Amino acid sequence: MKRILLAVCLMAVACPLFAQELYVNTEPASNMATNSLGLRIENQGYFKPDFKNRSTFEGMFGLSRYVMVHGSLYTSNYYTSGQHFEGGSVYAKFRFLSIDTVQQHFRGAFFTKLSSINNPIVNQEITLEGDNSGLQSGFVFTQLLHKLALSGSVSYLRAFDNRGGYDLPDGQARNAAAYTLSGGYLLLPRKYRDYNQTNLNLYVELLGKTNPGKGQSYLDVAPAVQLIFNSTFRLDFSYRTPIYNDMQRNTKNMYLIRLEYNLFNL
């Protein structure tokens, strides 16, 4: 009984410390708890020149303290007059570094993502979230400092021809480099009492991508607000806008809304 009470207390203490690592536009180096399941519904899009949007249905599972996996399905009206099913992707992350101290830790992880998409290729950006079939691999590092969490990643993307006979056009970039820098701060609660308290997290994320040898690149800033209820239900709002942009893409000036529900100890 004492061990159970101790475990509950440790989980309660940990909840507010890790909340600010739940970035909206990027993934941290930390993983979900083992045998936990996360379910997401996400919508993102833009309003000019016409309103276009994409919905993502995603499931996440913590296989162990070191490995977690994601599976995603995409629908949008980016390339058609109505919503249509675009394809899917799988994502895996392996945490290889953990340095833990009181209310602080440093984590490092390797991640990879594979997508299969059925859409025409009309943009210069390589993105595996519904636009391109391809492979992405990289590293992410996350530093937690009490209520502040900082994270950065670098990755390489390789685009394939899309399904449905949609080949990459001549001159289209097949390779890209992506880089991110994210900061999250736990604003509320000021003093932690129990896991039923609502968490309010504020984020600022820098999202960049370059097509080497093509003179095509961008860097976006994406502020975000996040609410977490009862440590299980999460609500995200974000809007990304260019700091500079030399790339034709869908992701410029884009909103994001996400709902997520987590089930633990399955």
N, C-alpha and C positions, 0 to 999 in steps of 0.2 A: 504493500500500500504506500509506503514511504517513497519507494522508487517511482511509482506512478505519479504521486504528487510532485516529486522533484522534476520529472519530465514535463508535466504540465506547466510548472513555473518557468522552466527554461524556455519552453515554446512561447510562453507569454512575453518573456523578456525579449526574445528574438524577434517577434513580430514587427515592432516599430522600427527596429534597426535595419531590417532588410527591405522595408516597404519602398524606400526611396531608390532602390535598385531596379524597380519594375518599370524600366524605360518604355516610352510609348512608341518610338520609331526605331529603336534598336534593341538588341538582346544583350544582357550583361554576361560576365563570365560565370556568375553563380548559376546553379541548377535548381530545378524544382526538387522538393523532397521526394525520396524514394517511394514508389507506389502511389504517387499523387497524380490526379488527372485534371487538366485544365481545358475548358471549352470556350472558344471565342467566336463572336460574330462581329465583323468589322465592316464599315462602309467608309470609303474615301472617294473624293472626286473634286471636280472644279466646276466653276460657273460660267466661264468665258472661254471661247465665244459662245458655246452652248453648254448647258448643264449635262455633264457626263459623270458616271460614278461606277465604282467597282465594289462588289461585296465579297468578303473572304470568310470561309467557314473553316475553322482551325481546331485541331485537337492536339494536346500536348501531354506527354507522359514522362515521369521520372523513373527511368529503369534502375538507376542506382545513384549513389551520391556523386558519381563521376559522369554519368551519361544520361542525357535526356533527348527525346525525339519529338518532332512535330510533323503533322500531316495537314496540308491545306488544299482547299478547292476554291476556284475563282469563277465568278460570273461578272459580266460588265456589259455596258453599251458603248464602250470606247470605239469599237470598230464596226458596229452594226446599229440599226435604228432602234432595236430593242435589246433587252438583256439576253445574253446567251452564255452557255457554259464554255469556259476557256481552257480548262485543264487543271492540273494540280502540281504540287511540289512536296518533297520530303526534306526534312532538316534534321541534322544530328549535331550534338555538341558534346565534347569530351573535356572535362575540367582536369587539367594536369598539374595545377599549382594552387595551393591553399596555405596562406600564412595568416593565422588567426591570433588576435589579442583581444583584450576587453574592449567591447564596442568599436572594434576596428578589425578589418581584414583586407587582404589583397588576394585576388583570384586571377588565374589565367586559364584560358580555354581555347581549344581548336574547334572550329565549326565547318560544316560543309552542307551544301544545299543543292538539290537536283530537281529540275522542273521539266515538265512536258506540256507544251502549250499549243493550241490550235487557233492562231490569229495571224493576219497579215502583218508583215514587219515594215512599219512606216516611220519609226522613230530612230534617232541616233543612240539613245540611251539603251543599254542592256540592263533589263530588270527582269528578275525571275518570278515576280509576283503577278503573273497573268499576261505579260507582254512577250517574253522570250523563253524558248526552251534553252536550257544550258546548265552549267555547273558553276558553283561559287564555293571557294574555300578561303579560310583566313583565320586570324587570331584576334581575340578580344581580351582585354585586361581591365579589371574593375577594382577600385580602391574605395572602401567604406571608411568614413571618418565620422562616427557617431551619427548625426542627422544629415550629413552630406555624403553623397556617393558620386564618384567620378569614373568614367569609363571611356575607353577608346578602342577602336578596331581598325584593322587593315585587311583587305581581302582582294582576291583575284577572281574575275568572272570570265567564263568562256561561253560564248553563244553558239548554239547549234541551229540548224534549220528547224523551223516550226513544223508541226504536224499539219496535214491537210494540203501538202504541196506548197507551203509558204516558205520558200528558201530565202536565205539572207541575200539581199541585193548586192550586186557588184559594188565594191567600194565601201560597203557597210562594215563597221568595226566588228570584229569577232572577239576581241579581247578588251577588258576594261579593268581599271583599278578603282576600288571603293575605299573610303575612309570616313570614320565617324568620330566625334568627340561629344560626350554626353555628361550633363550634370543634373543631379536630382537632390532636392532638399525636402525633408519631412517638416512641413509647417505645422500641422496639427495631428495628434493632440500635443499640447505643450508638456503635459505630464501624463505618463502612461499609467493606467489603472487596470485595464483588462482588454482582452482581444476583441470585445464587442464595440470598442470605441471606433468611430469613423476616422480614417486617416486621410489627410489632404496633403498631396505631394505636388511640388512644382518642378518643372523640368525646362531645360534649354538644351537643344541638341543641334550640332552642326553635322550636316550630311553632304558628303562630296563624292564626286565620281569623275574619272578621266578616261578617255579613249586614247591610249598612247599612239603617237604618230598621226593623229587625225586633227589635232587642234580643237578638240571638243571636250569641254569640261564644265562643271558647275559646282557651286557651293551654296547650300541652303541653310537657313536658320529655322528651327522648328520649336517654338515654345509650346508647352503642354501643361494641362492640369489633369490631375488624377484623384479620384475618390475611391477608397476601399472600405467596404461595409462588412462588419463581422469577420474580417480577415479571410473572407471567401469570395465576395462579389466585388468586381472592379469595373469602374467606369472611366474611360479615357477620352480627352478632347485635345486635338492638336491642329495646328495650321503651319504649314511650311511655305516659305517664300524665299526667292533667290537673293543672295548677297551679290553673286554674279552668275551669269548663265551664257554659255556658248554652245548649247546643245539642244536639239529638238527632242522633246520628251513630253510625257503625260504628267509627270510628277511636279511640274512647276505650279506654284500657287494652289496647293491642294489641302483640303481639310481632311481630318480623320476622326471618326467616332468608333469606339470599340466597347463592347460588353464582354466580360469574362467571368466565368464561374469556376471555382476550384473545389475538387473533392479530394480529401486527404485519407491516408491509411487504407487504401483499397485492398 
